[in-house]
Amino acid sequence: MCDTIRLLTIDILNCMGGNKTTSKSLALGAALREARIDAGHEQLTKFAELLGKPAPTLSRWETGQRTPRPEDVAQILTMLGITGERFDDILALTRNPDATSWLAISLPEQRLHLEALLRFEREARKVIAVAPLIVPGWLQTADYARAIMTKGGAPANEIESRITIRIGRREVLRNAELEVYIGQAALVQRIGGSDVLRGQLEYLLEMSEKMDLRVIPFTRDWHPGLEGPVKLIESVQGKTVVYLENRRSGLFLHEDPDIMAYRDAIGALRVVAVGPSDSKRLIAQEINQLKKENRHDCPRWLEEGDS
């Protein structure tokens, strides 16, 4: 009985670092779990014994239900042989873990955001993406992504590595249920030129067989998708985060009212978007139009202007 009380007391004390599941605690937990498995400690219970911590405590840390103290994280990383930038990045996730949101403005924080996003996607059960103007990153072809990055002013020496990361996210999401809402503008914006767009749309049509992809036509009235791109990621552990991104910053949301607001917005998009079959038809129509333009070497807007 005394041993049981002692273990429970230790568990409570070790959990006092933070008792709220947040986007940052989820990212920290995923990073710790990934580091443990990478180091060859696949069995959590055995690693907890080596660490001198109760297995339930370590499990709560790794699932983001509790936030460990910085000294606990440092102990884990040291035992795993983690050093350098990776050590610093994971330890940085212990700062202000209970905030109601996680905003990244500085480049170091944006890097942590990207790493967290990739981890969330690796552990996703379902991902819902809204993209009113361009094709979502993990559905982009290499040429399409390269055109965006080049025109967007990305450092030339980083473009190919960024493309590799973006393309690699396809494999990460292979086992997740995908629901995607794309504005019709993404089907006609000549990013990279007609040939690049045609290749992108052909790939999009191919991928539409593997996911729930819906197009929102130009003819619709105002809808929440016009507010900008958003990702809603549901993990296999049942936790959900919302990710918003613009040119200079990114934002993770995890509070229940925020999650519900975006679920309601996605519900509204289901009403205005056309179904999967009609969406495939719209994509196919744009592909055929691009083929026609290539044959005549005449853009559609010019043909329409002459008629």
LINNORUR-V847964 format. One record per pair of residues at least 4 apart in sequence whose ideal C-beta (glycine too) atoms are under 7 Angstrom apart, sorted by sequence separation. I is the first residue (numbers start at 1). GAP is how many residues later the second one is. If there is no record, write none. Layout:
# LINNORUR-V847964
{{I	GAP} {I	GAP}}
This chain:
# LINNORUR-V847964
{{1	4} {2	4} {3	4} {4	4} {5	4} {6	4} {7	4} {8	4} {9	4} {10	4} {11	4} {15	4} {21	4} {22	4} {23	4} {24	4} {25	4} {26	4} {27	4} {28	4} {29	4} {30	4} {31	4} {32	4} {33	4} {34	4} {35	4} {37	4} {43	4} {44	4} {45	4} {46	4} {47	4} {53	4} {55	4} {56	4} {57	4} {58	4} {59	4} {68	4} {70	4} {71	4} {72	4} {73	4} {74	4} {75	4} {76	4} {82	4} {83	4} {85	4} {86	4} {87	4} {88	4} {105	4} {106	4} {107	4} {108	4} {109	4} {110	4} {111	4} {112	4} {113	4} {114	4} {115	4} {116	4} {117	4} {118	4} {119	4} {120	4} {131	4} {135	4} {140	4} {141	4} {142	4} {143	4} {144	4} {145	4} {146	4} {147	4} {148	4} {154	4} {158	4} {159	4} {160	4} {161	4} {162	4} {163	4} {164	4} {168	4} {169	4} {182	4} {184	4} {185	4} {190	4} {192	4} {193	4} {194	4} {195	4} {196	4} {197	4} {198	4} {199	4} {200	4} {201	4} {202	4} {203	4} {204	4} {207	4} {216	4} {222	4} {235	4} {256	4} {257	4} {258	4} {259	4} {260	4} {261	4} {262	4} {263	4} {264	4} {265	4} {266	4} {268	4} {269	4} {274	4} {275	4} {276	4} {277	4} {278	4} {279	4} {280	4} {281	4} {282	4} {283	4} {284	4} {285	4} {286	4} {287	4} {288	4} {289	4} {290	4} {291	4} {292	4} {298	4} {300	4} {301	4} {302	4} {303	4} {21	5} {36	5} {37	5} {41	5} {48	5} {53	5} {60	5} {61	5} {68	5} {77	5} {82	5} {104	5} {131	5} {135	5} {140	5} {149	5} {154	5} {173	5} {191	5} {192	5} {208	5} {245	5} {253	5} {274	5} {293	5} {298	5} {41	6} {48	6} {60	6} {104	6} {121	6} {191	6} {234	6} {244	6} {293	6} {18	7} {48	7} {51	7} {61	7} {129	7} {190	7} {216	7} {233	7} {243	7} {244	7} {293	7} {82	8} {104	8} {154	8} {232	8} {233	8} {104	9} {135	9} {150	9} {216	9} {243	9} {45	10} {48	10} {77	10} {149	10} {232	10} {233	10} {36	11} {44	11} {241	11} {242	11} {289	11} {230	12} {231	12} {241	12} {77	13} {146	13} {149	13} {241	13} {44	14} {134	14} {187	14} {230	14} {44	15} {229	16} {242	16} {73	17} {74	17} {146	17} {242	17} {73	18} {145	18} {93	19} {240	19} {92	20} {242	20} {70	21} {73	21} {142	21} {145	21} {89	23} {70	24} {51	25} {142	25} {89	26} {140	26} {67	27} {51	28} {138	28} {187	28} {32	29} {33	29} {50	29} {137	29} {32	30} {67	30} {232	30} {138	31} {180	31} {182	31} {184	31} {29	32} {137	32} {138	32} {180	32} {184	32} {230	32} {29	33} {178	33} {179	33} {180	33} {181	33} {182	33} {183	33} {184	33} {29	34} {178	34} {184	34} {232	34} {29	35} {138	35} {181	35} {26	38} {14	39} {25	39} {28	39} {39	41} {224	41} {15	42} {25	42} {35	42} {39	42} {183	42} {11	43} {14	43} {21	43} {148	43} {10	44} {21	44} {32	44} {36	44} {136	44} {147	44} {181	44} {224	44} {225	44} {11	45} {15	45} {35	45} {147	45} {223	45} {224	45} {11	46} {127	46} {223	46} {7	47} {19	47} {35	47} {135	47} {144	47} {18	48} {121	48} {144	48} {17	49} {18	49} {124	49} {127	49} {143	49} {147	49} {223	49} {17	50} {122	50} {126	50} {133	50} {15	51} {17	51} {118	51} {121	51} {125	51} {126	51} {127	51} {128	51} {129	51} {130	51} {131	51} {132	51} {135	51} {17	52} {121	52} {124	52} {125	52} {131	52} {133	52} {134	52} {144	52} {220	52} {132	53} {133	53} {143	53} {216	53} {118	54} {17	55} {35	55} {131	55} {134	55} {133	56} {143	56} {144	56} {216	56} {134	57} {216	57} {217	57} {14	58} {141	58} {215	58} {31	59} {141	59} {214	59} {215	59} {140	60} {214	60} {214	61} {31	62} {141	62} {214	62} {213	63} {212	64} {215	64} {28	65} {135	65} {139	65} {214	65} {27	66} {28	66} {213	66} {215	67} {139	68} {208	68} {24	69} {28	69} {135	69} {208	71} {25	72} {208	72} {24	73} {22	75} {205	75} {208	75} {22	76} {22	77} {20	78} {24	78} {205	78} {18	79} {23	79} {204	79} {205	79} {18	80} {201	82} {205	82} {34	85} {201	85} {202	85} {201	86} {31	88} {181	88} {27	89} {30	89} {198	89} {27	92} {181	92} {198	92} {30	93} {132	93} {197	93} {132	94} {130	95} {187	95} {132	96} {187	96} {194	96} {132	97} {131	98} {184	98} {188	98} {130	99} {187	99} {194	99} {130	100} {194	100} {129	102} {127	104} {128	104} {127	106} {126	108} {124	109} {125	109} {124	110} {125	110} {124	111} {125	111} {121	112} {123	112} {120	113} {123	113} {120	115} {120	121} {117	126} {113	137} {128	138} {130	139} {110	140} {105	143} {105	144} {104	145} {103	146} {104	146} {103	148} {101	150} {102	150} {101	151} {101	152} {100	155} {63	174} {64	175} {26	213} {26	215} {21	218} {23	218} {23	229} {23	231} {22	232}}
